[in-house]
């Protein structure tokens, strides 16, 4: 006999609706598919009254954090909000959140909710994930965490963390699988028109800002030229000659400016150029490889897997 599990989602002002509502919809559909109340769902706020979402739509909390729940929380999740990476929680909020987590059987976060959860210390030395755009910031702010940048969701002991926005639904589906089995979860995915297991990780949706011109004028001009001419000879000696520096001096200055080597940067730039072509044209991966300066399609495939986590053919299917 399956007991009803209370799933609580903490939503602060600025919450992204999909983080909260999309995730809850997966659990609600599990109730519908089983014909039973497997999950009791609630939105938890930090104060009485409406919660203003990032879109302007308001949510009403079922209770305030720290208040007694009629049913002991089984799963407590913190929803993301654009401002959470820079949010400074009060000690009162942290204490209330710690108590909620202490009572929960499992807990976690969706998207940038990981920043608030990490502030409690309850993620220390855990494997976690968050939105790809702020994964490095999370790792820097909380160095005891092992941040898996490409993962859609991560399970580590009682902790469950999801990547950006819609990945909260992927996480919820994995929790349904844990609780009531694979077949019910597959029915939920089918009804909600979502992948039961989404192919690839979240880096396939990322945009690599590190390949944008981001250093001194000489190198900015070089970076723009590389982006416009990925099929040219982009070996380190050729790049150094183009800016009038010795290979050694160029390599040292480039690493100091970009925090990466010229060869690694060129590969990332070529992958970004290939992504753009795969998104906007009907060119085959072999044609794209040639036009973007890869030695052959196999070299491009390996670079894609390193940078994006999937093959060029798989990536192309997302857009055609």
Secondary structure, DSSP 4 states (H G I P E B T S, - for coil): -PPPEEEEEE--TTB-HIIIIIHHHHHHHHHHHHTS--EEEEEEESSSSEEEBTTS-EEE-SEETTSPPSS-EEEEEE--BTTGGG----HHHHHHHHHHHHH-SEEEEETTHHHHHHHTTTTTT-EE---GGGHHHHHHH-TTSEE-TT-SEEEETTEEEE-STTHHHHHHHHHHHHHH-HHHHHHHHHHTT--SS-SS-GGGG---GGGS--S-HHHHHHHHHHHH-TTS---HHHHHHHTT--HHHHHHHHHHHHSS-HHHHHHHHHHHHHHHHHHH----HHHHHHHTT-SSHHHHHHHHHHHTSS-HHHHHHTT-
